[in-house]
Amino acid sequence: MKKSWLVIVPVILFILVAAFLYSGLSSDPRQLDSQITGRPFPEFSLPDLMEPDKNYTQAALEGEVTIINVWGVWCVTCAVEMPYLTHLKETQGVRFLGLYFDQDLDPDNGTKTLNRVQQEVTDLLSRYGNPYAFNIFDVYRDTSLDLGVTGAPEHFVIDREGVVRMHHVGDINERVWENKIGPMYHRLSGQNAQSSEGAGR
């Protein structure tokens, strides 16, 4: 009896480990639900990236449906989605706010100056389009951490009351917009996609 358990226990452990690994391989990280969904956007007080003397709080998110786009010039996918985000802004009036953080900027040790960051952002937006009403500078990444951000690009759809209604990991392209984010944005805005498209022409 004792010998049979010595055989059965390793087999059971092997099956459990295999099942755990398989579930990890078959899952899509973009489908992970954010803990922030359904909650008010975290409190913050952060400067404008281009005008550091200007400061923003949650009040900047209230009164209008907004999509927060977490991004940086170091993010290749962010540059890829920029023309489409600009298209949405110009044709459907979608309000994008950038939540910008820089991987190479160390505010304490000064390895990269703010002027250099601003110049890099200006260069990129002039090349790929500028979808943003403005960019909030998440200097120490505190707000990104509060949102549970794991990389870039990530997007948060915020309703008029400042509540997070959707968290999307990855880029926004035509398929993602039409099947996932667009319907939510238009529902919260009280408009449909066709009328918005027409209004932008």
C-alpha positions, 0 to 999 in steps of 0.5 A: 500500500505504501509503495502504491502511494509513492507512485500515485502522489508524484503522478497527481503532482505532475498532472496538477503542474501540467494543468497549471502550465497549460492554463497559463499558456492558453490564457490571453493577458489582454483578457485580464480584468483590471481591479480598477474597473468600476472604481473611481480613477485614483487620486493624483496630482501630476504636471502637464508634460509640456507645461510643467507649471500646469497641474492636473487632478481627477477633475480633468477627467470629469464631465466628458468621456475620456480614454487615458492612454498610457504610453512612452516614446520607448514603446514601439507599439505606442507609435504604431497605434498613434495614427489610428488614435489620431484618426479617431480623434479627428473623425469621431471626436474621441477624447484621448489624454496621455498618461506618459512615463519615461523608462529612462528618466530618473528625476532624482539622479537626472540621467535624462533631462525633461527637455530631452523627454519633451523633444522626443515626444514632440518629434514622435507626435509630429511624425505619427500624429497627435491624438492627445488633448494633453499629456499628464506626466507620471513622473514617478509612475505612481498613478500607473502603479495605482492603475495596475499598469504592467506596460504600454500601451494600456488604455482606460475608458473613463465615464463623465463621473471619473469612474473607470469603465474599461481597461484594455491592455495592448494597442487600439486598432480598427478591430479592437475599436469596433468590437470592444472599446468603441461600443463602450465609448459611444454608449457612455457618450450617448452617441452611435459610431455612425453619427460620430463618423458623419460628424467628423467629416 
